[in-house]
């Protein structure tokens, strides 16, 4: 089966963590032509796409999705058959310190991309219009904090609690509105927390791995009992291409790993793996765990019900958390040059999101 043969896909944010996993998956497992559109902000890294530049099915365009005229030229140049929108500011702590960047990229950028995709779609032949897809990738954080026994479904009401999640909720609503008002063929996915190779070090799992390898303090917000559902990034990439290929237009699909863990459990697991795979002369890494002031508005629990995706499209997450976290820790140990280069570019791992926390 030759998936996406003679099919050109725009992947916005393709140099980011999830975007790069999507690009790698499309190049490895399909016949699609990929145009990676990325502004190359602090969290983007073209080194996350080894071998892509020499692949004849891959093109890269450094471009901000807020620039309508520039996007228009790219649509005219490449004539894409689909858009996968993964371009976003995504770190909650940064959104607390500087929400304007999140409104600009996640809301204005999505609006601009929708407008140019609509302009392009309207110019297509009837046959091409019928096959065009605009897939918007979002987060479970738009649903707010789940109750003790609640799982987010596609029908769960939106209740975002951070500037980041509010900006993503806004972008989701825009995508739905462009479907209903202008008939643009859109789909939306909402995913749980991703982890895996090439993860930018500001997020919990890579942050703790790198701190542990350096025998430095590992910060945990609050009491560490906040719960997240962890999704291996390669599983997510496969889910997204499946939704693009077979999803029902206008619908939403939740993507979750079914791996709920407290933040403390995640950190303790990483400590134990580092002790096994890269022992420290100073002793157990658990001694490095430090509880710090909680994040303002910190959601207590996220939990995704991905049964619709499983039932209707046949997707299954392949990686359990226990196996996926081993792969992730091993990857960071084996790929020190990758994350060292990120640190050398100026990322110092300092705490953010404390603007409204008492000192």
JORAVEN-V610736 format. One record per residue. SS is DSSP state (helix for helix, strand for strand, loop for the rest). PHI is phi in whole degrees, 0 to 359 (none if undefined). NEAR is the number of other ideal C-beta (glycine too) atoms within 10 Angstrom. Layout:
# JORAVEN-V610736
ss=<SS & SS>
phi=<PHI & PHI>
near=<NEAR & NEAR>
This chain:
# JORAVEN-V610736
ss=<loop & loop & loop & loop & loop & loop & loop & strand & strand & strand & strand & strand & loop & loop & loop & loop & helix & helix & helix & helix & helix & helix & helix & helix & helix & helix & helix & helix & helix & loop & loop & loop & strand & strand & strand & strand & strand & strand & loop & loop & loop & loop & loop & loop & loop & helix & helix & helix & loop & loop & loop & helix & helix & helix & loop & loop & loop & strand & strand & strand & strand & strand & loop & loop & loop & loop & loop & helix & helix & helix & helix & helix & helix & helix & helix & helix & helix & helix & loop & loop & loop & strand & strand & strand & strand & loop & loop & loop & loop & loop & loop & helix & helix & helix & helix & helix & helix & loop & helix & helix & helix & helix & helix & helix & helix & helix & helix & helix & helix & helix & helix & helix & helix & helix & helix & helix & helix & helix & helix & helix & helix & helix & loop & loop & loop & helix & helix & helix & helix & helix & helix & loop & strand & strand & strand & strand & strand & strand & strand & helix & helix & helix & helix & loop & loop & loop & loop & loop & loop & loop & loop & strand & loop & loop & loop & loop & loop & loop & loop & loop & loop & loop & helix & helix & helix & helix & helix & helix & helix & helix & helix & helix & helix & helix & helix & helix & helix & helix & helix & helix & helix & helix & loop & loop & loop & strand & strand & strand & strand & strand & strand & loop & strand & strand & strand & loop & loop & loop & loop & loop & loop & loop & loop & helix & helix & helix & helix & helix & helix & helix & helix & helix & helix & loop & loop & loop & loop & strand & strand & strand & strand & loop & loop & loop & loop & loop & strand & strand & strand & strand & strand & strand & helix & helix & helix & helix & helix & helix & helix & helix & helix & helix & helix & helix & helix & helix & loop & loop & loop & loop & loop & strand & strand & strand & strand & loop & loop & loop & loop & strand & strand & strand & helix & helix & helix & helix & helix & helix & helix & helix & helix & helix & helix & helix & helix & helix & helix & loop & loop & loop & loop & loop & loop & loop & helix & helix & helix & helix & strand & strand & strand & strand & loop & loop & loop & loop & loop & loop & loop & loop & strand & loop & loop & strand & loop & loop & helix & helix & helix & helix & helix & helix & helix & loop & loop & loop & loop & loop & loop & loop & helix & helix & helix & helix & helix & helix & helix & helix & helix & helix & helix & helix & helix & helix & loop & helix & helix & helix & helix & helix & helix & helix & helix & helix & loop & loop & loop & loop & loop & loop & loop & loop & loop & loop & loop & loop & loop & loop & loop>
phi=<none & 259 & 292 & 60 & 293 & 56 & 231 & 254 & 241 & 277 & 245 & 278 & 73 & 287 & 257 & 275 & 295 & 287 & 301 & 292 & 295 & 295 & 297 & 300 & 295 & 296 & 289 & 279 & 245 & 225 & 253 & 292 & 270 & 246 & 245 & 273 & 250 & 215 & 286 & 62 & 283 & 304 & 269 & 277 & 203 & 291 & 291 & 280 & 236 & 300 & 84 & 296 & 298 & 265 & 276 & 295 & 267 & 241 & 225 & 237 & 229 & 281 & 202 & 275 & 284 & 276 & 263 & 300 & 302 & 291 & 297 & 301 & 295 & 291 & 298 & 292 & 288 & 258 & 49 & 292 & 265 & 200 & 235 & 247 & 267 & 247 & 287 & 193 & 279 & 230 & 265 & 303 & 302 & 295 & 292 & 290 & 285 & 216 & 295 & 299 & 298 & 286 & 295 & 295 & 286 & 282 & 261 & 296 & 297 & 296 & 302 & 297 & 295 & 298 & 297 & 286 & 295 & 296 & 301 & 296 & 301 & 293 & 274 & 278 & 292 & 304 & 295 & 292 & 299 & 295 & 261 & 291 & 221 & 237 & 255 & 257 & 259 & 232 & 229 & 287 & 293 & 295 & 274 & 81 & 260 & 278 & 290 & 303 & 240 & 270 & 233 & 292 & 247 & 294 & 263 & 296 & 291 & 286 & 206 & 294 & 242 & 233 & 303 & 298 & 294 & 294 & 292 & 289 & 300 & 300 & 293 & 300 & 295 & 298 & 298 & 297 & 294 & 292 & 289 & 289 & 276 & 250 & 67 & 299 & 285 & 248 & 219 & 228 & 236 & 236 & 247 & 274 & 298 & 269 & 207 & 142 & 298 & 67 & 281 & 298 & 293 & 282 & 276 & 308 & 296 & 295 & 300 & 290 & 301 & 293 & 299 & 295 & 296 & 267 & 55 & 247 & 305 & 254 & 281 & 234 & 290 & 60 & 263 & 78 & 266 & 296 & 252 & 230 & 262 & 262 & 237 & 294 & 298 & 292 & 297 & 297 & 301 & 294 & 297 & 295 & 291 & 292 & 296 & 300 & 281 & 231 & 293 & 278 & 303 & 84 & 262 & 242 & 229 & 274 & 237 & 224 & 270 & 66 & 232 & 284 & 216 & 288 & 300 & 297 & 300 & 300 & 293 & 296 & 297 & 297 & 303 & 294 & 293 & 296 & 298 & 281 & 269 & 213 & 302 & 253 & 295 & 277 & 110 & 302 & 290 & 300 & 295 & 273 & 295 & 227 & 274 & 236 & 307 & 290 & 288 & 300 & 68 & 295 & 296 & 285 & 207 & 242 & 209 & 260 & 260 & 261 & 294 & 294 & 297 & 292 & 287 & 271 & 245 & 79 & 280 & 220 & 288 & 268 & 259 & 285 & 297 & 299 & 280 & 294 & 288 & 296 & 302 & 291 & 298 & 299 & 297 & 292 & 293 & 279 & 239 & 302 & 302 & 296 & 282 & 297 & 294 & 296 & 296 & 292 & 285 & 124 & 283 & 248 & 75 & 289 & 292 & 235 & 78 & 255 & 307 & 242 & 263 & 296 & 270>
near=<5 & 8 & 14 & 20 & 10 & 9 & 20 & 16 & 26 & 26 & 29 & 27 & 29 & 31 & 27 & 26 & 23 & 23 & 27 & 28 & 27 & 28 & 30 & 22 & 18 & 27 & 18 & 10 & 13 & 20 & 14 & 24 & 21 & 26 & 24 & 26 & 28 & 25 & 18 & 14 & 14 & 14 & 21 & 21 & 20 & 16 & 14 & 22 & 22 & 12 & 10 & 20 & 10 & 7 & 14 & 6 & 16 & 20 & 18 & 18 & 17 & 12 & 19 & 18 & 26 & 18 & 15 & 14 & 8 & 15 & 26 & 15 & 14 & 19 & 19 & 12 & 11 & 17 & 12 & 24 & 19 & 22 & 27 & 28 & 26 & 25 & 28 & 25 & 23 & 25 & 17 & 22 & 19 & 19 & 24 & 21 & 14 & 14 & 17 & 9 & 15 & 26 & 17 & 14 & 22 & 28 & 19 & 16 & 26 & 27 & 19 & 19 & 26 & 24 & 17 & 22 & 25 & 17 & 14 & 23 & 20 & 11 & 12 & 14 & 7 & 6 & 8 & 13 & 14 & 9 & 11 & 19 & 22 & 26 & 25 & 27 & 28 & 24 & 22 & 27 & 25 & 25 & 25 & 21 & 17 & 20 & 9 & 8 & 7 & 13 & 21 & 23 & 15 & 16 & 8 & 18 & 8 & 15 & 14 & 20 & 17 & 22 & 23 & 25 & 25 & 21 & 27 & 29 & 22 & 19 & 26 & 23 & 15 & 20 & 23 & 15 & 14 & 21 & 20 & 10 & 9 & 14 & 14 & 24 & 18 & 28 & 23 & 25 & 24 & 27 & 25 & 25 & 21 & 23 & 25 & 24 & 21 & 24 & 24 & 19 & 19 & 18 & 18 & 20 & 25 & 24 & 18 & 26 & 27 & 19 & 22 & 25 & 18 & 11 & 15 & 12 & 12 & 23 & 18 & 21 & 17 & 15 & 11 & 16 & 12 & 19 & 18 & 23 & 25 & 26 & 28 & 25 & 25 & 20 & 22 & 24 & 23 & 20 & 26 & 28 & 22 & 17 & 25 & 25 & 15 & 11 & 22 & 11 & 13 & 15 & 15 & 22 & 24 & 25 & 27 & 28 & 27 & 19 & 22 & 19 & 19 & 16 & 20 & 16 & 14 & 23 & 26 & 19 & 18 & 25 & 20 & 14 & 19 & 24 & 15 & 10 & 14 & 15 & 11 & 15 & 5 & 9 & 11 & 13 & 25 & 15 & 13 & 21 & 19 & 11 & 12 & 14 & 14 & 15 & 19 & 15 & 16 & 15 & 21 & 13 & 19 & 23 & 21 & 27 & 19 & 26 & 14 & 16 & 24 & 18 & 9 & 14 & 15 & 9 & 21 & 11 & 24 & 12 & 21 & 14 & 22 & 10 & 11 & 23 & 23 & 16 & 15 & 24 & 24 & 14 & 17 & 25 & 14 & 11 & 13 & 11 & 8 & 16 & 21 & 11 & 11 & 21 & 12 & 8 & 9 & 7 & 14 & 6 & 15 & 7 & 12 & 16 & 23 & 16 & 11 & 9 & 13 & 5 & 4>
